Amino acid sequence: MKIAILLETSYSGGGSFTHSINASININKFLNKNNRVVIYTNIKKNFEIIKDLNLPAVLFSFSFLDKILLKLSFFKFFRVLFHILNINTSLENKLLNDKIDLIYFPVLSNTVFSLKKISFISTFLDLEHFRHSIFPEINKKEFYQRERLYFYALKKSLLITVSHKIIKKRMCNHYNINYDKVVVIPYTAGSLFKSKKNLKKIRKKFINLKNYFFYPAQIWAHKNHISILRAAKKLKKYQNNISFVFSGRDRGYKHELEKYIFKNNIKNVHFTGFLDNSEMDYIYKNCKGVIFTSLFGPDAIPPLETWSYKKPLIYNNRNEDDVSKKTAILVDVKNPDAISKAIIKIYNRRYNKNYVLNGLKKLKNVEKDSQRGYLALNKKLKLLFEN
C-alpha cells in the first residue's frame, strides 16, 4: 500500500507542525514495512525540513484553478457538480498518477472536501472550538467552518486518529462516530529541535535573556499569556530578576498583551517571534522552567518537550491529560497568584525535584503508548486493505 501524508501546515505553525513532523516520522517508523509512505507538501520550507530528516517528500503547488475548486468544494452543491463532471484538483490527479492508496491528514484541512477517489485518515486535534467559543479566534464564522469540516470529514474518514482517550470520547459523542473507527495515538516530543546553527550567533542574539521562564506558544487569546503577565506584575514587588520569554507568531492578540505591559510598566517580557529549531533548542536548554497556561486542551506537546529537556513545568490543574501532580506544579491557570507562587518556587529551587524525574518516566510511557497506537493503526489498515 502507498500512503501519502498531506502536510499543509506551515513550518511556523507551532504545535500543529511539530505534531505533523512527529507523526510523519512515526508512521514511517512503525507502519508495516510493506507500506510505502511519502510526504506531500505545498510549502517549500516544509519540503526542505522533511528532506533534512531523510524522509521521502514531494513538493506540489495549488494552481489558481485548484484554489477555486478548493473554495467551492466547501459547499455541497459544487462538490456534487464536480463529482458529476469528474473535475479533480491537480493534487488529487497527481496522487492518483502516483498510485496513492490512502491519504493521512496529520491536521485536517478543507482539502478533504475536494477529494473524490482516494480514501483518507483524519486527525482530530480537539473539540475546544465548541467548548471555548468565547475567544476572538473562534468567531461565529470560524466556529461553523470547523463544525462543517468535522461533520463532513470525520464521517467520510476511513479511520480517525486522536491524541487522547478523552478527545476520542468527546468526539465520538458529539459527531456520532463509531468508537471502533478511532485510534488513540498520543503526541510525542519528537527530536525536531537540534542545534545546527552557530551557537555563538544564537548566544549573541539572546544575550539579554537571563533568569527566564519560557512559554512556547503562538500568540492567541486562548493561550492565556495574560495570566502570566498578571503574575509578572505581582512579582515586580518581590523579585525583579525574573524574565519571561514568549515565542511563536502573533496571531492577532499581541497588541492586547503589549497594552497590558505598557499600562503596568512590566519590563521583563521578551517576544521572540518564530524560533527555528536551533533557537528553540537553546531557549529550552537555558530556561529556569516552562509555563503552559493554555485554556485549550486537554493535552499538548510542550509538556513532553519540557520533560525531555529536564525542566520543571507549571501547568493547569484540570487533571485531564498526561500531566499529573507528580510531574508538574499544577495551578489554576486563571489565577496569577498561584502562577506567581509557582514561579518563585522554581526560581528559588524549592520545588519537588521528583517532578523532573517523574516527567521523564511519564515521557517514556507516553512514547510507548504512542508506538502501540501506531501499531494498532497498522493492524486496522491491514484488516481494511486485505479484506
C-alpha positions as CSV (number, residue, x, y, z in Angstrom):
1,M,0.0,0.0,0.0
2,K,1.2,3.5,-0.8
3,I,0.3,6.2,1.7
4,A,0.5,10.0,1.2
5,I,0.9,12.2,4.3
6,L,-0.5,15.6,3.3
7,L,1.4,18.3,5.2
8,E,-0.3,21.7,4.6
9,T,0.6,23.3,8.0
10,S,3.4,25.9,7.8
11,Y,6.7,25.2,9.4
12,S,5.9,28.3,11.6
13,G,2.6,26.7,12.7
14,G,3.7,25.8,16.2
15,G,2.4,22.6,17.8
16,S,0.4,21.5,14.7
17,F,3.5,21.5,12.6
18,T,5.6,19.7,15.3
19,H,2.8,17.1,15.5
20,S,2.8,16.7,11.7
21,I,6.5,16.1,11.6
22,N,6.5,13.7,14.6
23,A,3.6,11.8,13.0
24,S,5.4,11.6,9.7
25,I,8.5,10.2,11.4
26,N,6.5,7.7,13.4
27,I,4.3,6.5,10.5
28,N,7.5,5.8,8.5
29,K,9.0,4.0,11.6
30,F,6.1,1.9,12.9
31,L,3.8,1.1,10.0
32,N,4.2,-2.2,8.1
33,K,7.3,-2.2,6.0
34,N,5.3,-3.3,3.0
35,N,3.7,0.2,3.1
36,R,5.4,3.0,1.3
37,V,5.0,6.4,2.9
38,V,5.6,9.7,1.0
39,I,5.0,13.2,2.4
40,Y,3.4,15.7,0.1
41,T,3.6,19.4,1.0
42,N,2.8,22.7,-0.8
43,I,5.3,24.7,1.3
44,K,9.0,24.9,0.1
45,K,10.4,25.3,3.7
46,N,8.4,22.3,4.8
47,F,9.9,20.3,1.9
48,E,13.4,21.3,3.0
49,I,12.8,20.3,6.6
50,I,11.4,16.9,5.5
51,K,14.4,16.2,3.2
52,D,16.8,17.1,6.1
53,L,15.1,14.4,8.1
54,N,15.7,11.9,5.3
55,L,12.1,11.3,4.7
56,P,10.6,10.9,1.2
57,A,8.9,14.1,0.1
58,V,7.1,15.6,-2.8
59,L,6.6,19.4,-3.3
60,F,3.4,20.4,-5.1
61,S,1.6,23.6,-5.7
62,F,-2.1,24.6,-6.0
63,S,-2.8,26.4,-9.2
64,F,-5.3,29.3,-9.4
65,L,-7.9,26.8,-10.7
66,D,-7.2,24.5,-7.8
67,K,-7.8,27.3,-5.3
68,I,-11.2,28.0,-6.9
69,L,-12.1,24.3,-6.8
70,L,-11.0,24.0,-3.1
71,K,-13.0,27.1,-2.2
72,L,-16.2,25.9,-4.0
73,S,-15.9,22.3,-2.8
74,F,-16.7,23.5,0.7
75,F,-20.3,23.7,-0.5
76,K,-22.2,20.6,-1.1
77,F,-23.8,21.8,-4.4
78,F,-20.3,22.3,-6.0
79,R,-19.0,19.0,-4.6
80,V,-21.8,17.1,-6.3
81,L,-21.3,19.1,-9.5
82,F,-17.6,18.5,-9.6
83,H,-18.2,14.8,-9.0
84,I,-20.7,14.5,-11.9
85,L,-18.3,16.4,-14.2
86,N,-15.3,14.4,-12.9
87,I,-13.4,17.5,-12.1
88,N,-10.4,16.9,-9.8
89,T,-7.8,19.2,-8.3
90,S,-4.3,18.8,-9.7
91,L,-3.3,17.4,-6.3
92,E,-5.7,14.5,-6.5
93,N,-4.7,13.8,-10.1
94,K,-1.1,13.7,-9.0
95,L,-1.9,11.4,-6.1
96,L,-3.8,9.1,-8.5
97,N,-1.0,9.1,-11.0
98,D,1.4,8.3,-8.2
99,K,-0.8,5.3,-7.3
100,I,-1.6,6.6,-3.8
101,D,-4.0,4.3,-2.0
102,L,-4.6,6.3,1.2
103,I,-4.1,9.9,2.4
104,Y,-3.2,10.7,6.0
105,F,-4.1,14.2,7.3
106,P,-1.9,15.0,10.4
107,V,-4.0,18.2,10.6
108,L,-7.4,18.3,8.9
109,S,-7.9,20.9,6.1
110,N,-10.5,21.9,3.6
111,T,-8.7,19.9,1.0
112,V,-10.8,16.9,2.2
113,F,-13.9,18.5,0.6
114,S,-12.3,18.2,-2.9
115,L,-11.3,14.5,-2.6
116,K,-13.4,12.1,-4.6
117,K,-11.5,8.8,-5.3
118,I,-8.9,8.4,-2.6
119,S,-9.7,7.2,1.0
120,F,-8.2,9.2,3.8
121,I,-7.4,9.1,7.6
122,S,-8.3,12.2,9.6
123,T,-6.6,13.5,12.7
124,F,-8.9,15.2,15.1
125,L,-7.0,17.6,17.4
126,D,-9.6,18.7,19.9
127,L,-13.1,20.0,20.4
128,E,-12.1,23.2,22.1
129,H,-13.7,25.4,19.5
130,F,-17.0,24.1,20.8
131,R,-16.1,24.3,24.5
132,H,-14.4,27.7,24.4
133,S,-16.1,29.7,21.7
134,I,-15.6,33.0,23.7
135,F,-12.2,33.8,22.2
136,P,-11.8,36.1,19.2
137,E,-10.1,33.4,17.2
138,I,-13.3,31.3,17.5
139,N,-15.7,33.8,16.0
140,K,-19.0,32.6,14.6
141,K,-17.7,32.1,11.1
142,E,-14.7,30.1,12.3
143,F,-16.9,28.0,14.6
144,Y,-19.3,27.0,11.8
145,Q,-16.5,26.3,9.3
146,R,-14.9,24.0,11.8
147,E,-18.1,22.2,12.5
148,R,-18.9,21.8,8.8
149,L,-15.3,20.4,8.2
150,Y,-15.5,18.0,11.1
151,F,-19.0,16.7,10.4
152,Y,-18.1,16.1,6.8
153,A,-14.5,14.7,7.2
154,L,-15.0,12.5,10.2
155,K,-18.0,10.7,8.7
156,K,-16.1,10.2,5.4
157,S,-12.8,9.1,7.0
158,L,-11.6,5.5,6.7
159,L,-10.1,5.9,10.2
160,I,-9.6,8.7,12.7
161,T,-6.6,9.3,15.0
162,V,-6.8,11.4,18.2
163,S,-4.1,12.1,20.8
164,H,-6.1,11.2,23.9
165,K,-8.9,8.9,25.0
166,I,-10.9,11.9,26.4
167,I,-10.8,13.5,23.0
168,K,-12.0,10.2,21.5
169,K,-15.0,10.1,23.8
170,R,-15.9,13.7,23.3
171,M,-15.5,13.5,19.5
172,C,-17.5,10.2,19.1
173,N,-20.3,11.6,21.3
174,H,-20.5,15.0,19.5
175,Y,-20.1,13.8,15.9
176,N,-21.8,10.4,16.4
177,I,-18.7,8.4,15.3
178,N,-18.2,4.7,15.8
179,Y,-15.6,4.1,18.6
180,D,-14.0,1.3,16.5
181,K,-13.2,3.8,13.8
182,V,-10.9,5.8,16.1
183,V,-7.3,5.1,17.1
184,V,-5.7,6.8,20.1
185,I,-2.1,7.8,19.3
186,P,-0.6,10.1,22.0
187,Y,1.6,13.0,20.9
188,T,5.4,12.6,21.3
189,A,8.1,15.1,22.0
190,G,10.0,14.1,18.8
191,S,13.5,15.2,18.0
192,L,13.0,18.3,15.8
193,F,14.9,20.8,18.0
194,K,18.6,20.2,17.2
195,S,21.3,22.8,17.2
196,K,22.6,23.2,13.7
197,K,23.4,27.0,13.7
198,N,26.5,28.6,15.1
199,L,26.0,28.6,18.9
200,K,27.9,31.8,19.3
201,K,25.5,33.5,16.9
202,I,22.5,32.3,18.9
203,R,24.0,33.3,22.2
204,K,24.7,36.8,20.9
205,K,21.0,37.1,19.7
206,F,19.7,36.1,23.1
207,I,22.4,37.7,25.3
208,N,19.9,39.7,27.3
209,L,17.8,36.7,28.3
210,K,18.6,35.7,31.9
211,N,16.7,34.0,34.6
212,Y,13.8,33.5,32.3
213,F,10.7,31.3,32.2
214,F,9.6,30.1,28.8
215,Y,6.1,29.8,27.3
216,P,6.3,28.1,23.9
217,A,3.1,29.1,22.3
218,Q,1.8,31.3,19.5
219,I,0.1,34.5,20.5
220,W,-3.6,33.5,20.5
221,A,-6.1,34.7,23.2
222,H,-6.8,31.2,24.3
223,K,-3.1,30.6,25.1
224,N,-3.7,32.8,28.1
225,H,-0.4,34.8,28.2
226,I,-2.3,37.4,30.1
227,S,-2.3,35.3,33.3
228,I,1.5,35.2,33.1
229,L,1.6,38.9,32.7
230,R,-0.6,39.4,35.7
231,A,1.7,37.1,37.6
232,A,4.7,39.1,36.4
233,K,3.1,42.3,37.7
234,K,2.7,40.8,41.1
235,L,6.3,39.6,41.0
236,K,7.6,43.1,40.4
237,K,7.2,43.8,44.1
238,Y,9.3,40.9,45.2
239,Q,11.7,39.8,42.5
240,N,12.8,42.0,39.6
241,N,15.3,39.4,38.2
242,I,12.8,37.1,36.7
243,S,12.1,37.4,33.0
244,F,9.6,35.8,30.6
245,V,10.1,34.6,27.1
246,F,7.1,34.3,24.8
247,S,7.8,32.5,21.5
248,G,5.7,32.0,18.4
249,R,3.9,34.0,15.8
250,D,1.5,36.8,16.6
251,R,-2.0,35.5,15.8
252,G,-3.7,38.9,16.3
253,Y,-3.6,39.2,20.1
254,K,-0.1,40.5,20.8
255,H,-1.3,44.1,20.8
256,E,-3.6,43.3,23.8
257,L,-0.6,41.9,25.7
258,E,1.5,44.9,24.8
259,K,-1.2,47.3,26.1
260,Y,-1.2,45.5,29.4
261,I,2.7,45.5,29.6
262,F,2.8,49.3,28.8
263,K,0.0,50.1,31.3
264,N,1.6,48.2,34.1
265,N,5.2,49.1,33.3
266,I,6.4,45.5,33.0
267,K,10.0,45.5,31.7
268,N,11.0,41.8,31.7
269,V,8.9,40.2,28.9
270,H,10.5,39.2,25.7
271,F,8.6,38.4,22.5
272,T,10.9,36.4,20.2
273,G,8.5,35.7,17.4
274,F,9.0,32.4,15.5
275,L,12.1,30.5,16.6
276,D,13.8,28.0,14.4
277,N,14.9,24.6,15.7
278,S,18.3,25.6,16.9
279,E,16.9,28.7,18.7
280,M,14.1,26.6,20.3
281,D,16.8,24.1,21.5
282,Y,18.8,27.0,23.0
283,I,15.8,28.6,24.7
284,Y,14.6,25.3,26.2
285,K,18.1,24.4,27.5
286,N,18.7,27.7,29.2
287,C,15.3,28.5,30.8
288,K,14.5,28.2,34.5
289,G,11.3,26.4,33.8
290,V,8.4,26.2,31.4
291,I,4.9,27.7,32.0
292,F,2.0,26.4,30.0
293,T,-1.2,28.3,30.7
294,S,-3.3,27.4,27.6
295,L,-7.0,27.2,28.2
296,F,-7.4,24.7,25.3
297,G,-6.6,21.0,25.6
298,P,-6.8,18.5,27.1
299,D,-3.2,17.8,26.0
300,A,-0.3,19.4,24.2
301,I,3.2,18.8,23.1
302,P,5.2,21.4,25.2
303,P,4.9,19.4,28.4
304,L,6.5,16.5,26.7
305,E,9.3,18.7,25.4
306,T,9.7,20.2,28.9
307,W,10.3,16.8,30.4
308,S,12.7,15.8,27.6
309,Y,14.8,18.9,28.5
310,K,14.6,18.0,32.2
311,K,13.0,21.3,33.1
312,P,10.3,22.0,35.8
313,L,6.8,22.6,34.5
314,I,3.9,24.9,35.6
315,Y,0.7,23.5,34.2
316,N,-3.1,23.7,34.6
317,N,-4.7,21.7,37.4
318,R,-7.7,20.3,35.4
319,N,-6.1,16.7,35.6
320,E,-7.4,15.7,32.2
321,D,-4.2,14.5,30.5
322,D,-0.8,13.0,31.0
323,V,0.4,15.9,33.3
324,S,-0.2,15.0,36.9
325,K,0.7,16.5,40.3
326,K,3.7,14.2,40.3
327,T,5.1,15.6,37.1
328,A,4.5,19.4,37.4
329,I,3.4,22.2,39.6
330,L,-0.3,22.3,38.9
331,V,-2.1,25.6,39.3
332,D,-5.3,27.3,38.3
333,V,-4.0,29.0,35.1
334,K,-6.5,31.8,35.5
335,N,-5.1,32.7,38.9
336,P,-2.0,35.0,38.8
337,D,-1.3,34.5,42.5
338,A,-1.0,30.7,42.0
339,I,1.2,31.2,39.0
340,S,3.5,33.7,40.7
341,K,3.9,31.4,43.7
342,A,4.8,28.5,41.4
343,I,7.4,30.7,39.6
344,I,9.0,31.7,42.9
345,K,9.2,28.1,44.0
346,I,11.1,27.2,40.8
347,Y,13.3,30.3,40.9
348,N,14.4,29.6,44.4
349,R,14.8,25.9,43.7
350,R,12.2,24.9,46.3
351,Y,10.1,22.7,44.1
352,N,9.9,19.0,44.3
353,K,12.9,17.7,42.1
354,N,11.0,14.5,41.6
355,Y,8.7,16.4,39.2
356,V,11.5,16.3,36.6
357,L,12.3,12.6,37.2
358,N,8.7,11.6,37.1
359,G,8.2,13.7,34.0
360,L,11.0,11.7,32.2
361,K,9.4,8.5,33.3
362,K,6.0,9.7,32.1
363,L,7.5,10.8,28.8
364,K,8.9,7.2,28.2
365,N,5.5,5.7,29.0
366,V,3.8,8.2,26.6
367,E,6.2,7.2,23.8
368,K,5.5,3.5,24.4
369,D,1.7,4.2,24.3
370,S,2.2,6.2,21.1
371,Q,4.1,3.3,19.5
372,R,1.3,1.0,20.5
373,G,-1.2,3.4,18.9
374,Y,0.7,3.3,15.6
375,L,0.8,-0.5,15.7
376,A,-2.9,-0.6,16.3
377,L,-3.4,1.8,13.3
378,N,-1.3,-0.6,11.2
379,K,-3.4,-3.5,12.3
380,K,-6.6,-1.8,11.3
381,L,-5.2,-0.8,8.0
382,K,-4.1,-4.3,7.3
383,L,-7.6,-5.7,8.0
384,L,-9.2,-3.0,5.8
385,F,-7.0,-3.4,2.8
386,E,-6.6,-7.1,2.9
387,N,-10.3,-7.8,3.0
